[in-house]
Amino acid sequence: MTSNSIQNTMGPLLHIVFFWLKEPNNKSHRSQFEKAIKKLINTNPQATSNHLGCPVSSEKRDVVDNSFTYCYTMSFPNLESHDIYQTDPTHKLFIDEVGHLWDRVVVNDSNALL
């Protein structure tokens, strides 16, 4: 196999979460949210990688939705780890601490095909 070949894998599983805060311009709420999610990132044992970001001011196109406040992506080695995460105390604590700050959450889970 050459270095340019595509190798099929069964993972990892990506857990992509978009958050819309009720008051996205409230600095105190943003600080609370960021503190809680950074604690989740630093203490959760199931995720193998994490990414926390905000919308980019990219070109306006019909297919781009940058209306969210935060995007949080976690990588899991498999579905079992993802399922364990759903009931993990670190996940539940995050929701308890800052769930009142968001108005909407959208989750997309994706398993790698390649």
Secondary structure by P-SEA (a helix, b strand, c coil): ccccbbbbbcccbbbbbbbbbcccccaaaaaaaaaaaaaaaaccccccbbbbbccccccccccccccccbbbbbbbccaaaaaaaaccaaaaaaaaaccccccbbbbbbbbbcc
